[in-house]
Amino acid sequence: MRLGYHCASFHFPESEASPFDAAIALARRLEEAGFDWFSTMDHLWQLPFVGQRDEPFFDAYTTLPAIARETDRMEVGALVTSPHYRNPAMLGRQLTTLDHASNGRAVFGIGAGWFEEEYQAYGFDYPEPERRVHDLRDTVELIRAMWREASPLTYETPNHSVEDLYLEPKPVQADGPDVLVGGGGEDLLLKAVAHLADRWNVPGVSPETFERKLGLLEAYCGTFGTDFDAIEKTVLQTAVIRDSTDAAHSAYERLRGETAAADPPPRDEHRGLVGTPEDVLEGLEQFDNLGAEMVMVRAERNDPETIERLADTVLPSIS
């Protein structure tokens, strides 16, 4: 199993550096420890269940090239891109640039978009769910054509078209970056994963829920004639680590309380990888046994103690 880090916040307690520089320093630290992945969110301000709306926040596709230039090995990508915040052809150009900035380490993470409040605040139309998933599909189709077909490209999807488009150079990766579709919707979204994804990520699920969704995805792969085993399965989990399980849950509750958006789930419900290093390793093993090839962790509020224990204790035990 591979371990990745999802930097969902630019809140860095105990860091004297600027938020942007602190994110770069974190990426360097994690790569040195052996992490295989580093991602940021494609949102326009901080999500209410991650932090405060007025906390520092940066655009994914201007942050990720900076991270790429300061690292050498980790894959980099957005978890996950909205298909509505950029013209799809421009997004294809930005991803190509990221692939060159990272020397072929870019991954194209995309979802259907969901945070209606920021759509409205920034003036984007917020379509119905079926249309949003269709937009996801169209965006992937157009960008793959840009990457794989010769310039100049004239191409049309149901919702987008380009005429005499030049994209040079092409991405470093021969067919372009892998497409990772993120989300857990059990009808439209998982069908899109089965139809067009190289990778799939589902956030915040329990092992039992992950197992159920895997079964649905496998069935959809049969419908589309897709090789289920060829899709890399990944999960995103929140992590808080302390010396005792009780202390970890107490720390989780305190850190979640800083957002004041919603009460944390009860202790007897799935909270993620919350507990001792041994508890976390047990949780990782559960996902590994079910077929997760990578777990991406998000230390709640970029909790420094959790990050250090992930890097110094947990990762060496699974390598």
Summary of the structure (lengths in Angstrom):
residues: 319
radius of gyration: 19.2
end to end distance: 8.0
largest distance: 61.0
contacts: 1056
relative contact order: 0.14
helix: 44%
strand: 18%
